[in-house]
Amino acid sequence: MHATNRDISESDLEEFQKEYGKSKIERVVARAVQKNGIAATSEDYEAQKNLVRVFSLELETGKASNQKNSGRCWLFATLNTMRQQYAVKYKVKDFELSENYNSFYDRLEKANHFYESVITTASLPFSNRTVKNLFDFPDDDGGQWANSAALVEKYGVVPKAAMPETFNSEKTSEVSEVLARKLRKDGVSLRKLIAEGKTDKMLETTKKGFLAEIYRILVYAFGEPPVNFDFEYRNDDKQYFNDRNITPKEFFEKYFEWDFADYVCLSNAPDHKLNELYELPSQGYIHTGLQVTFANTMIDSLKTATIAQLKDGEAVWFGSDVGKDSNRKLGVLSAKLYKKSELFDIDLNLSKSDRLRTGDGTVSHAMAIVGVDIVEGTPIKWKVENSWGDKYGEKGYFIMSDDWFEQHVYEVIVKKQYLNENDGKILSKQAIKMDPWDSLA
Protein backbone atom coordinates (compact mmCIF):
# COMPACT_ATOMS: atom_id res chain seq x y z
CA MET A 1 0.00 0.00 0.00
CA HIS A 2 1.34 3.44 -0.98
CA ALA A 3 1.93 5.91 1.83
CA THR A 4 -0.78 8.55 2.30
CA ASN A 5 1.67 11.47 2.28
CA ARG A 6 3.20 11.38 -1.22
CA ASP A 7 5.06 14.72 -1.15
CA ILE A 8 8.30 15.70 0.57
CA SER A 9 7.42 17.34 3.86
CA GLU A 10 9.26 20.01 5.85
CA SER A 11 10.11 17.41 8.50
CA ASP A 12 11.60 15.22 5.78
CA LEU A 13 13.84 18.09 4.67
CA GLU A 14 14.92 18.77 8.23
CA GLU A 15 15.86 15.12 8.62
CA PHE A 16 17.86 15.12 5.37
CA GLN A 17 19.71 18.28 6.43
CA LYS A 18 20.46 16.88 9.86
CA GLU A 19 21.74 13.60 8.43
CA TYR A 20 24.04 15.35 5.95
CA GLY A 21 25.67 17.53 8.59
CA LYS A 22 26.93 14.67 10.76
CA SER A 23 30.31 14.23 9.07
CA LYS A 24 32.89 16.93 8.39
CA ILE A 25 34.42 14.85 5.60
CA GLU A 26 31.19 15.19 3.63
CA ARG A 27 31.70 18.93 3.46
CA VAL A 28 35.27 18.42 2.24
CA VAL A 29 34.06 16.05 -0.46
CA ALA A 30 31.26 18.45 -1.39
CA ARG A 31 33.74 21.27 -1.96
CA ALA A 32 35.89 19.03 -4.18
CA VAL A 33 32.92 17.92 -6.27
CA GLN A 34 31.54 21.46 -6.56
CA LYS A 35 34.93 22.75 -7.69
CA ASN A 36 36.04 19.92 -10.01
CA GLY A 37 32.94 17.97 -11.00
CA ILE A 38 31.93 14.37 -10.31
CA ALA A 39 34.10 12.67 -12.93
CA ALA A 40 37.37 14.39 -12.02
CA THR A 41 36.83 13.94 -8.28
CA SER A 42 35.99 10.26 -8.58
CA GLU A 43 38.68 9.39 -11.15
CA ASP A 44 41.00 6.66 -9.87
CA TYR A 45 44.63 7.23 -10.81
CA GLU A 46 45.46 3.63 -9.89
CA ALA A 47 43.17 2.30 -12.66
CA GLN A 48 45.44 3.79 -15.34
CA LYS A 49 48.69 2.28 -14.09
CA ASN A 50 48.36 -1.04 -15.88
CA LEU A 51 46.92 0.39 -19.10
CA VAL A 52 50.23 0.64 -20.94
CA ARG A 53 49.71 1.06 -24.69
CA VAL A 54 51.67 -2.04 -25.63
CA PHE A 55 49.89 -5.06 -27.13
CA SER A 56 51.02 -8.59 -27.83
CA LEU A 57 48.90 -8.61 -31.00
CA GLU A 58 48.55 -5.39 -32.99
CA LEU A 59 47.44 -4.74 -36.56
CA GLU A 60 49.13 -2.23 -38.82
CA THR A 61 46.85 0.79 -39.12
CA GLY A 62 46.97 4.35 -40.43
CA LYS A 63 45.83 7.81 -39.42
CA ALA A 64 42.61 7.97 -37.40
CA SER A 65 39.53 9.21 -39.26
CA ASN A 66 37.17 11.89 -37.95
CA GLN A 67 33.37 11.78 -38.07
CA LYS A 68 33.25 15.26 -36.49
CA ASN A 69 29.77 16.44 -35.45
CA SER A 70 27.85 13.55 -36.93
CA GLY A 71 26.40 10.22 -35.82
CA ARG A 72 28.09 8.18 -38.56
CA CYS A 73 30.32 6.11 -36.27
CA TRP A 74 28.73 2.85 -37.48
CA LEU A 75 29.69 3.70 -41.07
CA PHE A 76 33.17 4.97 -40.17
CA ALA A 77 33.85 1.76 -38.22
CA THR A 78 32.80 -0.38 -41.20
CA LEU A 79 34.87 1.54 -43.73
CA ASN A 80 37.82 1.63 -41.31
CA THR A 81 37.85 -2.17 -41.11
CA MET A 82 37.66 -2.33 -44.91
CA ARG A 83 40.39 0.26 -45.51
CA GLN A 84 42.70 -1.67 -43.22
CA GLN A 85 42.54 -4.60 -45.64
CA TYR A 86 43.14 -2.28 -48.62
CA ALA A 87 46.04 -0.47 -46.93
CA VAL A 88 47.92 -3.71 -46.30
CA LYS A 89 47.29 -5.23 -49.73
CA TYR A 90 48.11 -2.12 -51.78
CA LYS A 91 50.62 -0.53 -49.40
CA VAL A 92 48.73 2.73 -48.88
CA LYS A 93 48.86 3.34 -45.13
CA ASP A 94 46.62 6.40 -44.73
CA PHE A 95 44.05 5.60 -47.40
CA GLU A 96 40.44 6.53 -46.50
CA LEU A 97 37.12 5.72 -48.12
CA SER A 98 34.42 8.37 -48.52
CA GLU A 99 31.93 8.17 -45.67
CA ASN A 100 30.06 11.06 -47.28
CA TYR A 101 29.32 8.93 -50.37
CA ASN A 102 27.62 6.15 -48.44
CA SER A 103 26.00 8.64 -46.05
CA PHE A 104 24.18 10.22 -49.00
CA TYR A 105 22.52 6.93 -49.92
CA ASP A 106 21.94 6.09 -46.26
CA ARG A 107 19.70 9.12 -45.86
CA LEU A 108 17.96 8.51 -49.19
CA GLU A 109 17.23 4.87 -48.34
CA LYS A 110 15.98 5.82 -44.88
CA ALA A 111 13.58 8.30 -46.47
CA ASN A 112 12.19 5.60 -48.75
CA HIS A 113 11.85 3.22 -45.79
CA PHE A 114 10.00 5.91 -43.84
CA TYR A 115 7.51 6.43 -46.68
CA GLU A 116 6.94 2.69 -47.02
CA SER A 117 6.44 2.35 -43.26
CA VAL A 118 3.96 5.24 -43.24
CA ILE A 119 1.93 3.52 -45.95
CA THR A 120 2.02 0.20 -44.10
CA THR A 121 0.86 1.72 -40.79
CA ALA A 122 -1.61 4.26 -42.22
CA SER A 123 -4.61 2.53 -40.65
CA LEU A 124 -3.16 2.95 -37.16
CA PRO A 125 -3.70 6.15 -35.12
CA PHE A 126 -0.88 8.58 -34.38
CA SER A 127 -1.14 7.52 -30.73
CA ASN A 128 -0.07 3.98 -31.64
CA ARG A 129 3.44 3.39 -30.28
CA THR A 130 4.82 2.12 -33.60
CA VAL A 131 3.47 5.12 -35.50
CA LYS A 132 4.68 7.55 -32.85
CA ASN A 133 8.16 6.01 -32.94
CA LEU A 134 8.16 6.23 -36.73
CA PHE A 135 7.37 9.95 -36.74
CA ASP A 136 9.64 10.65 -33.77
CA PHE A 137 12.67 9.30 -35.68
CA PRO A 138 11.94 9.65 -39.40
CA ASP A 139 15.56 9.97 -40.63
CA ASP A 140 18.84 10.50 -38.77
CA ASP A 141 22.47 9.60 -39.31
CA GLY A 142 22.68 6.74 -36.81
CA GLY A 143 22.78 3.14 -37.97
CA GLN A 144 23.83 -0.48 -37.63
CA TRP A 145 26.63 -2.52 -39.17
CA ALA A 146 24.15 -4.36 -41.39
CA ASN A 147 23.04 -0.99 -42.79
CA SER A 148 26.56 -0.17 -43.92
CA ALA A 149 26.92 -3.67 -45.39
CA ALA A 150 23.70 -3.26 -47.39
CA LEU A 151 24.77 0.19 -48.60
CA VAL A 152 28.19 -0.99 -49.78
CA GLU A 153 26.73 -4.01 -51.57
CA LYS A 154 24.15 -1.86 -53.37
CA TYR A 155 26.14 1.29 -54.10
CA GLY A 156 29.79 0.31 -53.77
CA VAL A 157 32.42 2.62 -52.26
CA VAL A 158 34.65 5.44 -53.46
CA PRO A 159 37.92 6.98 -52.21
CA LYS A 160 37.47 10.07 -50.06
CA ALA A 161 38.88 12.24 -52.84
CA ALA A 162 36.02 11.22 -55.15
CA MET A 163 33.40 12.60 -52.74
CA PRO A 164 35.00 14.63 -49.93
CA GLU A 165 33.25 15.87 -46.82
CA THR A 166 31.09 19.01 -46.83
CA PHE A 167 30.00 21.31 -44.03
CA ASN A 168 26.75 19.37 -43.70
CA SER A 169 28.27 15.88 -43.79
CA GLU A 170 30.59 16.82 -40.91
CA LYS A 171 27.88 18.65 -38.98
CA THR A 172 24.60 16.90 -39.71
CA SER A 173 22.20 18.66 -37.32
CA GLU A 174 20.91 21.21 -39.86
CA VAL A 175 20.20 18.79 -42.69
CA SER A 176 18.70 16.29 -40.22
CA GLU A 177 16.29 18.96 -39.02
CA VAL A 178 15.20 19.76 -42.58
CA LEU A 179 14.80 16.08 -43.50
CA ALA A 180 12.78 15.35 -40.37
CA ARG A 181 10.35 18.21 -41.08
CA LYS A 182 10.06 17.26 -44.75
CA LEU A 183 9.42 13.58 -44.00
CA ARG A 184 6.85 14.27 -41.30
CA LYS A 185 4.97 16.60 -43.64
CA ASP A 186 5.09 13.98 -46.43
CA GLY A 187 4.01 11.28 -44.00
CA VAL A 188 0.92 13.25 -43.05
CA SER A 189 0.12 13.72 -46.75
CA LEU A 190 0.49 9.99 -47.50
CA ARG A 191 -1.79 9.05 -44.61
CA LYS A 192 -4.37 11.53 -45.89
CA LEU A 193 -4.24 10.09 -49.43
CA ILE A 194 -4.76 6.58 -48.05
CA ALA A 195 -7.66 7.77 -45.88
CA GLU A 196 -9.23 9.24 -49.04
CA GLY A 197 -8.92 5.86 -50.78
CA LYS A 198 -6.40 6.89 -53.45
CA THR A 199 -4.98 4.15 -55.68
CA ASP A 200 -1.67 2.35 -55.13
CA LYS A 201 -0.42 3.87 -58.39
CA MET A 202 -1.07 7.39 -57.11
CA LEU A 203 0.65 6.57 -53.84
CA GLU A 204 3.69 5.26 -55.73
CA THR A 205 3.82 8.36 -57.95
CA THR A 206 3.51 10.63 -54.92
CA LYS A 207 6.23 8.76 -53.06
CA LYS A 208 8.63 9.00 -56.00
CA GLY A 209 7.97 12.72 -56.21
CA PHE A 210 8.80 13.08 -52.54
CA LEU A 211 12.00 11.05 -52.99
CA ALA A 212 13.10 13.29 -55.87
CA GLU A 213 12.81 16.26 -53.51
CA ILE A 214 14.78 14.39 -50.83
CA TYR A 215 17.48 13.69 -53.44
CA ARG A 216 17.72 17.41 -54.21
CA ILE A 217 18.04 18.28 -50.51
CA LEU A 218 20.83 15.73 -50.13
CA VAL A 219 22.72 17.03 -53.17
CA TYR A 220 22.57 20.55 -51.76
CA ALA A 221 23.89 19.28 -48.42
CA PHE A 222 26.36 16.53 -49.32
CA GLY A 223 27.13 16.96 -53.02
CA GLU A 224 26.07 14.60 -55.81
CA PRO A 225 27.55 11.08 -55.64
CA PRO A 226 29.84 10.21 -58.56
CA VAL A 227 28.56 7.74 -61.16
CA ASN A 228 32.17 7.04 -62.14
CA PHE A 229 35.54 8.54 -61.25
CA ASP A 230 39.29 8.36 -61.89
CA PHE A 231 41.26 6.64 -59.16
CA GLU A 232 44.83 7.88 -58.82
CA TYR A 233 47.21 7.04 -56.00
CA ARG A 234 50.84 6.65 -55.08
CA ASN A 235 51.65 3.83 -52.66
CA ASP A 236 54.06 3.88 -49.73
CA ASP A 237 56.86 2.79 -52.09
CA LYS A 238 56.21 5.94 -54.18
CA GLN A 239 54.85 3.95 -57.13
CA TYR A 240 52.13 5.68 -59.16
CA PHE A 241 48.86 3.99 -60.22
CA ASN A 242 45.71 5.15 -61.97
CA ASP A 243 42.39 3.53 -62.84
CA ARG A 244 40.25 5.62 -65.16
CA ASN A 245 36.47 5.91 -65.40
CA ILE A 246 35.64 3.29 -62.78
CA THR A 247 32.22 2.99 -61.09
CA PRO A 248 31.80 2.75 -57.29
CA LYS A 249 30.61 -0.87 -57.52
CA GLU A 250 33.48 -1.78 -59.85
CA PHE A 251 35.89 -0.16 -57.42
CA PHE A 252 34.55 -2.22 -54.51
CA GLU A 253 34.62 -5.48 -56.44
CA LYS A 254 38.08 -4.88 -57.87
CA TYR A 255 39.95 -3.59 -54.82
CA PHE A 256 38.26 -5.38 -51.90
CA GLU A 257 38.02 -9.08 -51.18
CA TRP A 258 34.97 -8.66 -49.02
CA ASP A 259 31.78 -10.70 -48.66
CA PHE A 260 29.47 -9.30 -46.01
CA ALA A 261 27.53 -12.58 -45.97
CA ASP A 262 30.58 -14.17 -44.31
CA TYR A 263 30.04 -12.04 -41.19
CA VAL A 264 27.67 -12.18 -38.25
CA CYS A 265 26.82 -9.86 -35.39
CA LEU A 266 27.51 -11.55 -32.05
CA SER A 267 25.76 -9.70 -29.24
CA ASN A 268 25.93 -9.87 -25.49
CA ALA A 269 22.65 -8.36 -24.33
CA PRO A 270 21.74 -10.19 -21.11
CA ASP A 271 18.36 -8.45 -20.89
CA HIS A 272 17.46 -10.76 -23.81
CA LYS A 273 17.46 -14.54 -23.68
CA LEU A 274 20.87 -15.92 -24.62
CA ASN A 275 21.43 -18.46 -27.42
CA GLU A 276 18.71 -16.86 -29.53
CA LEU A 277 18.74 -15.02 -32.87
CA TYR A 278 17.08 -11.59 -32.93
CA GLU A 279 16.10 -9.32 -35.80
CA LEU A 280 15.36 -5.58 -35.84
CA PRO A 281 13.09 -5.12 -38.90
CA SER A 282 12.52 -1.41 -38.27
CA GLN A 283 16.16 -0.63 -39.09
CA GLY A 284 16.61 -2.93 -42.08
CA TYR A 285 15.83 -0.18 -44.56
CA ILE A 286 17.20 -1.83 -47.72
CA HIS A 287 14.80 -4.72 -48.16
CA THR A 288 17.06 -6.71 -50.50
CA GLY A 289 20.18 -6.19 -48.38
CA LEU A 290 21.48 -7.72 -45.16
CA GLN A 291 19.01 -7.37 -42.32
CA VAL A 292 19.87 -6.27 -38.78
CA THR A 293 20.29 -9.46 -36.76
CA PHE A 294 21.98 -10.37 -33.48
CA ALA A 295 23.18 -13.80 -32.35
CA ASN A 296 22.93 -13.28 -28.60
CA THR A 297 25.52 -15.17 -26.58
CA MET A 298 28.02 -15.07 -23.71
CA ILE A 299 30.60 -12.27 -23.55
CA ASP A 300 33.47 -14.78 -23.71
CA SER A 301 32.26 -15.82 -27.17
CA LEU A 302 32.61 -12.23 -28.36
CA LYS A 303 36.16 -12.06 -27.01
CA THR A 304 37.26 -15.40 -28.43
CA ALA A 305 35.92 -14.66 -31.92
CA THR A 306 37.46 -11.17 -31.87
CA ILE A 307 40.88 -12.53 -30.98
CA ALA A 308 40.66 -15.19 -33.71
CA GLN A 309 39.86 -12.54 -36.33
CA LEU A 310 42.68 -10.29 -35.11
CA LYS A 311 45.12 -13.21 -35.34
CA ASP A 312 44.13 -13.57 -39.01
CA GLY A 313 45.01 -9.91 -39.56
CA GLU A 314 41.55 -8.35 -39.68
CA ALA A 315 40.09 -5.56 -37.55
CA VAL A 316 36.79 -6.05 -35.71
CA TRP A 317 33.80 -3.68 -35.77
CA PHE A 318 32.17 -3.39 -32.34
CA GLY A 319 29.27 -1.52 -30.74
CA SER A 320 29.50 -0.22 -27.18
CA ASP A 321 28.38 2.41 -24.69
CA VAL A 322 31.38 4.70 -25.08
CA GLY A 323 30.14 7.36 -22.67
CA LYS A 324 30.34 5.05 -19.67
CA ASP A 325 33.54 4.83 -17.59
CA SER A 326 35.61 6.61 -20.23
CA ASN A 327 38.01 9.53 -20.46
CA ARG A 328 37.65 10.95 -23.96
CA LYS A 329 40.71 13.19 -23.82
CA LEU A 330 43.06 10.44 -22.60
CA GLY A 331 41.42 7.79 -24.76
CA VAL A 332 40.92 5.43 -21.81
CA LEU A 333 38.03 2.97 -21.42
CA SER A 334 38.09 1.23 -18.03
CA ALA A 335 35.29 0.00 -15.78
CA LYS A 336 37.49 0.94 -12.79
CA LEU A 337 38.32 4.45 -13.98
CA TYR A 338 35.77 6.26 -11.79
CA LYS A 339 34.82 5.43 -8.20
CA LYS A 340 31.47 7.23 -8.05
CA SER A 341 29.96 4.77 -5.58
CA GLU A 342 32.87 5.44 -3.21
CA LEU A 343 32.63 9.18 -3.79
CA PHE A 344 28.98 9.38 -2.69
CA ASP A 345 29.16 6.35 -0.36
CA ILE A 346 26.15 4.95 -2.24
CA ASP A 347 25.97 1.77 -4.30
CA LEU A 348 25.47 3.01 -7.87
CA ASN A 349 26.17 -0.29 -9.60
CA LEU A 350 23.68 -1.83 -12.01
CA SER A 351 24.10 -5.16 -13.75
CA LYS A 352 24.62 -5.13 -17.52
CA SER A 353 21.15 -6.57 -17.93
CA ASP A 354 19.51 -3.91 -15.73
CA ARG A 355 21.41 -1.12 -17.49
CA LEU A 356 19.97 -2.23 -20.81
CA ARG A 357 16.40 -2.78 -19.64
CA THR A 358 16.25 0.56 -17.82
CA GLY A 359 17.88 2.62 -20.57
CA ASP A 360 21.01 3.32 -18.49
CA GLY A 361 23.03 1.29 -21.00
CA THR A 362 22.80 1.78 -24.76
CA VAL A 363 24.73 0.88 -27.90
CA SER A 364 25.84 4.46 -28.39
CA HIS A 365 28.98 4.21 -30.51
CA ALA A 366 30.81 1.93 -32.95
CA MET A 367 34.59 1.63 -33.30
CA ALA A 368 37.15 -0.94 -34.46
CA ILE A 369 39.32 -3.25 -32.38
CA VAL A 370 42.81 -3.43 -33.90
CA GLY A 371 44.86 -5.04 -31.17
CA VAL A 372 44.86 -7.03 -27.94
CA ASP A 373 47.29 -7.79 -25.13
CA ILE A 374 47.09 -11.46 -24.11
CA VAL A 375 48.85 -12.65 -20.95
CA GLU A 376 48.90 -16.39 -20.17
CA GLY A 377 46.01 -16.96 -22.57
CA THR A 378 43.81 -14.20 -21.12
CA PRO A 379 43.07 -10.82 -22.77
CA ILE A 380 44.09 -7.96 -20.49
CA LYS A 381 43.50 -4.90 -22.66
CA TRP A 382 42.50 -4.00 -26.21
CA LYS A 383 43.59 -1.41 -28.77
CA VAL A 384 40.73 0.57 -30.33
CA GLU A 385 40.63 2.69 -33.48
CA ASN A 386 38.14 5.49 -32.97
CA SER A 387 36.71 7.99 -35.47
CA TRP A 388 37.08 11.21 -33.46
CA GLY A 389 40.26 12.44 -35.14
CA ASP A 390 43.79 12.50 -33.69
CA LYS A 391 43.16 14.95 -30.83
CA TYR A 392 41.87 12.26 -28.46
CA GLY A 393 43.70 9.32 -26.97
CA GLU A 394 47.01 8.47 -28.62
CA LYS A 395 46.59 10.06 -32.05
CA GLY A 396 42.98 8.87 -32.17
CA TYR A 397 43.56 5.40 -30.73
CA PHE A 398 42.00 4.34 -27.41
CA ILE A 399 42.95 1.68 -24.89
CA MET A 400 40.15 -0.52 -23.51
CA SER A 401 40.52 -2.65 -20.39
CA ASP A 402 39.13 -6.16 -20.51
CA ASP A 403 36.63 -5.40 -17.74
CA TRP A 404 35.27 -2.50 -19.83
CA PHE A 405 34.82 -4.95 -22.72
CA GLU A 406 32.77 -7.18 -20.43
CA GLN A 407 30.60 -4.38 -19.08
CA HIS A 408 30.08 -2.02 -22.00
CA VAL A 409 30.65 -3.92 -25.27
CA TYR A 410 27.35 -5.21 -26.65
CA GLU A 411 28.16 -6.48 -30.13
CA VAL A 412 31.03 -7.45 -32.43
CA ILE A 413 31.09 -8.22 -36.16
CA VAL A 414 33.12 -11.35 -36.89
CA LYS A 415 33.39 -13.97 -39.59
CA LYS A 416 31.19 -17.00 -39.08
CA GLN A 417 34.22 -19.28 -39.26
CA TYR A 418 35.35 -18.03 -35.83
CA LEU A 419 32.14 -19.04 -34.05
CA ASN A 420 32.14 -21.98 -31.67
CA GLU A 421 29.69 -24.84 -32.19
CA ASN A 422 27.06 -23.43 -29.86
CA ASP A 423 27.07 -19.95 -31.41
CA GLY A 424 27.03 -21.42 -34.91
CA LYS A 425 23.76 -23.18 -34.09
CA ILE A 426 22.14 -19.87 -33.14
CA LEU A 427 22.30 -18.74 -36.78
CA SER A 428 19.97 -21.55 -37.89
CA LYS A 429 17.24 -20.52 -35.44
CA GLN A 430 14.11 -18.59 -36.36
CA ALA A 431 14.82 -14.92 -35.64
CA ILE A 432 12.79 -13.27 -32.89
CA LYS A 433 11.44 -9.92 -34.12
CA MET A 434 12.28 -6.93 -31.92
CA ASP A 435 10.36 -3.71 -31.49
CA PRO A 436 11.79 -0.44 -32.90
CA TRP A 437 12.42 0.76 -29.33
CA ASP A 438 14.34 -2.35 -28.26
CA SER A 439 17.45 -1.81 -26.10
CA LEU A 440 19.67 -2.94 -29.02
CA ALA A 441 18.05 -0.50 -31.47
C-alpha positions, 0 to 999 in steps of 0.5 A: 500500500502506498503511503498517504503522504506522497510529497516531501514534507518540511520534516523530511527536509529537516531530517535530510539536512540533519543527516548530511551535517553529521560528518565533516568529511562530507563537506570536504568532499562536497567542496571538491565535487563542486569545484572539479565535478563528479568525474574528475573527483571520482577518477582513480589514478590507480586504474590507469597504471596497468593500461600501458599502450603495448599489445602482444597482437597489434594490426598495422593501421593508419591515421585515425579518421574523424566523423566530427559532429555527426552520428556516422560512427557505425559507417566509419567503423565499417569503412575503417575495417575495410580500408585496413585490408586495402592499406595492407594489400596495396601498401597505402597506409593512410588511405580513406574511403568516402563516408560522405558517399555512403551517407548520401545513400543512407539518408535517401534509403531511410527516407524511402523506408520511412515512406513505405512504413507510413503507408504500411501503418496508415490505418493505425492512429498517431497515438499507436506506439509504432506510428509515434516512434516512426514519426519521432525518428523519421531519418537520422544519421545513426545506424547499424553494421548491417546498414553499412553492409547493405549500402556498400553491396548496393552502391559500392564505395569510393575513395574520399577524394572522389566525394570529400566531406562538406559542411553538412556531412561533418555537422549533420544537425541542420540537414537532419532537421530539414529532413525530419520536417520534410518527411513528417509533412510527407508522412501526413500527406500519404496518410491523408491520401490513403484515408481518401482511398487513393490508388496504389499507383497514385501513392507510388507516384507521390512517393517518387515525387517526394524522394526526388525532392529528398534527393535534391536536398541531399545534393545541396547538403552533401554533393552529388555522388559520382557515377564514375571517377578516376582513381589515382594514388601513389603507394608507400613505395612511391609507385604511381597507379591510376584507374580511369572511369571506374564505377563505385561498384566496380571499385569495390569489387576490384579492390576489396576481397569482401563478402558481407555474408561471411560475417555475423553480429555476435551480441551480449545483451543479457536483458534478452534470452541468450542463445537466440537469434534476434532481428530488428526489422525497423532498421533494415531499410534496404529490403534486398540487403542484409538485415539487422540481426543479433546472435545473442551469446556469452561475452566470452564468445565475443572475445574469443571470436574477436581474438581469432579474427585479429590473429588472421590480420583483420580488424573487428567492428564493435558496438559499445556504450562509449560514454560510460567509464571513459576519459575521452581526452586520454582515450581510456576505457576502463570499468574501474576508472571512476569510483562514483559509488565510493565518492557518494558512499552509495551503491550506484552499480547496475548489472549489464542486464539492468542497465539495458532494460532501464535505458542506463546502458545503450549501444551508443557508438561503434569503433574498431578493435585493432589489437589485444594484449594477451597474458597467459592466454587471457586478454588484459587490454584491447587497442581501439581505433576510434573515429574522433580524429587525432586529438583524443587518446594516442593520435585517435587510438584508445585503450580498452581494459578487458573489464570495460569490454565485459561491461560495455561492449554489446556487439562485435562483427566477426566472420562466421568461421570463428564461431564456436559450435554453440554460437554457430547453431544460433544462426539456424534458429528462427529470428525473434522480431524486436520492437523499434524501441528495443534496447539494441536499437 
